[in-house]
Amino acid sequence: ASSRDLVILYEEEAEEWSAYLKQIFLDQLNPKSIHCYKVGCPNDLKIATPELAAYRCKLLVLTPGFLTALTIPKRIHLSKILQPSDEVVLLLCGVPNSDELYQLVSIPRGSCELSSDQDAQDYQSAVISILNSGEVMKIWNFELLNLYIR
């Protein structure tokens, strides 16, 4: 497995959620490939953006506090991290939908959305299917390349 499989992005109020999510993936992924990132200081986020964007799956714990804390610099950095949409999972915690996120951060719609009342298997299957589809694409691209070279 890649050393950058899953990054869990969250604000302070979702600290317990991030710990829980990391825990449920420990059996399925290399623990070193899972990273929890608290979106705090915009400067730290700016520095971390290229690294965070390189993760194969980005799981955002979307809470009211996350939306409230979205300053313009944070929005800019998140727009670079939360794409492409088929690598993003939004976990809605205490927010009715993702509309406000899409209004504040210019990212394409189409991310997988889950709610906080779903169970661990739903979270696991959403993330694992993203990671697996990435593997399939790599293999598919490699096959195409081989056909082209022949």
C-alpha positions in Angstrom: 0.0 0.0 0.0 1.1 3.6 -0.6 2.5 5.5 2.3 -0.2 8.2 1.6 -3.5 6.4 1.5 -5.9 8.4 3.7 -5.9 11.8 5.2 -8.6 12.8 7.7 -9.2 16.5 7.8 -11.0 18.0 10.7 -11.5 21.0 13.0 -10.9 20.9 16.8 -14.6 20.0 17.6 -14.2 16.8 15.6 -11.0 15.5 17.4 -12.9 12.4 18.6 -14.3 11.7 15.2 -10.8 11.8 13.7 -9.4 9.4 16.3 -12.4 7.0 15.7 -12.0 7.1 12.0 -8.3 6.4 12.2 -9.0 3.5 14.5 -11.5 1.8 12.1 -9.0 1.9 9.3 -6.1 0.5 11.2 -7.0 -3.1 10.3 -7.4 -2.4 6.6 -4.6 0.1 5.8 -1.0 0.4 6.8 -1.2 2.6 9.9 1.7 4.7 8.5 -0.4 5.5 5.5 -3.2 7.2 7.6 -2.8 10.8 8.7 -5.1 13.0 10.8 -4.7 16.6 10.0 -6.4 19.3 12.2 -7.1 22.3 9.9 -6.1 25.2 12.2 -3.6 27.9 11.2 -3.8 29.0 7.6 0.0 29.2 7.3 0.4 25.6 8.5 -2.3 24.6 6.0 -0.5 26.4 3.2 2.8 24.6 3.9 1.0 21.2 4.2 -1.2 21.7 1.1 1.0 19.8 -1.4 1.5 16.9 0.9 -2.2 16.7 1.8 -3.2 16.9 -1.8 -1.0 13.9 -2.6 -3.1 11.6 -0.4 -5.1 9.0 -2.5 -8.2 9.6 -0.4 -9.2 12.7 1.6 -11.9 12.3 4.2 -13.3 15.6 5.5 -15.2 15.7 8.8 -17.6 18.5 8.0 -19.0 20.1 11.2 -20.6 23.5 11.9 -17.3 24.7 13.4 -15.4 23.6 10.3 -17.6 25.8 8.2 -17.5 28.7 10.6 -13.7 28.7 10.7 -13.3 28.7 6.9 -11.3 31.9 6.4 -10.5 32.9 2.8 -6.9 31.6 3.0 -8.2 28.2 4.3 -10.8 28.1 1.5 -8.0 28.6 -1.1 -5.8 25.9 0.3 -8.8 23.4 0.7 -9.8 24.0 -2.9 -6.4 22.6 -3.9 -6.6 19.6 -1.5 -10.2 18.5 -1.9 -9.9 17.3 -5.5 -10.5 15.5 -7.7 -14.0 14.9 -6.3 -13.7 11.1 -6.8 -10.9 11.0 -4.2 -12.9 12.9 -1.5 -15.3 11.7 1.2 -17.4 14.2 3.1 -18.6 13.0 6.5 -21.5 15.3 7.5 -21.5 15.8 11.3 -24.2 18.1 12.6 -24.6 19.8 9.2 -27.7 19.0 7.1 -25.8 18.9 3.8 -22.7 20.0 2.0 -24.2 23.0 0.2 -22.4 25.5 2.4 -19.0 23.9 1.8 -19.5 24.1 -2.0 -20.6 27.7 -1.7 -17.4 28.6 0.3 -14.8 26.4 -1.3 -14.5 26.2 -5.1 -14.3 22.5 -5.6 -16.3 20.3 -8.0 -19.4 18.6 -6.7 -19.6 14.8 -6.8 -17.7 13.7 -3.7 -19.0 10.7 -1.8 -21.1 11.9 1.2 -21.8 10.0 4.4 -23.6 11.0 7.5 -22.5 10.6 11.1 -25.3 8.2 11.8 -24.0 5.6 9.4 -21.8 2.8 10.6 -18.1 2.0 10.4 -18.6 -0.4 7.4 -20.1 2.4 5.3 -17.1 4.6 6.1 -14.7 1.8 5.3 -16.3 0.7 2.1 -16.4 4.3 0.8 -12.7 4.9 1.4 -11.5 1.4 0.3 -13.5 1.7 -3.0 -11.7 5.0 -3.7 -8.3 3.5 -2.9 -9.1 0.4 -5.1 -10.4 2.5 -8.0 -7.1 4.3 -7.9 -5.2 1.0 -8.2 -7.5 -0.1 -11.1 -6.8 3.1 -12.9 -3.0 2.7 -12.5 -3.2 -0.8 -13.9 -5.5 0.3 -16.7 -3.2 3.2 -17.6 -0.2 0.8 -17.5 -2.0 -1.7 -19.9 -2.8 1.2 -22.3 0.8 2.3 -22.2 2.0 -1.2 -23.0 -0.4 -1.5 -25.9 0.8 1.9 -27.2 4.5 0.9 -26.9 3.9 -2.4 -28.8 
